[in-house]
Amino acid sequence: MEPQPSDPRLQEIHDAILAGQKIQAIKLWRELTGSGLAEAKQAIERLTDEARAKTPEKFANTPDTLPKGCTIAILIAVGILLVALLDAR
């Protein structure tokens, strides 16, 4: 069941998508449509892709676009190395 475009709960789903809260968006979609997990995940991914294409600036600081894991560790290591080098002078 596809929700009606006028359903106010769609805005709540859209807000969750923009906030990077994918799991919350999937949960809300399932409650709204009665769909299964896989179907809801696909729907949210589709809505996310559509929203990202229409308004990419709204996704600039979401968790999907922030550095993760090794990138952060490397940046910290480089920072420590720079501080050590500057202190040695």
Secondary structure as GFF3:
##gff-version 3
##sequence-region A 1 89
A	DSSP	alpha_helix	9	18	.	.	.	ID=ss1
A	DSSP	alpha_helix	22	33	.	.	.	ID=ss2
A	DSSP	alpha_helix	37	54	.	.	.	ID=ss3
A	DSSP	three_ten_helix	56	59	.	.	.	ID=ss4
A	DSSP	three_ten_helix	63	65	.	.	.	ID=ss5
A	DSSP	alpha_helix	69	88	.	.	.	ID=ss6
###
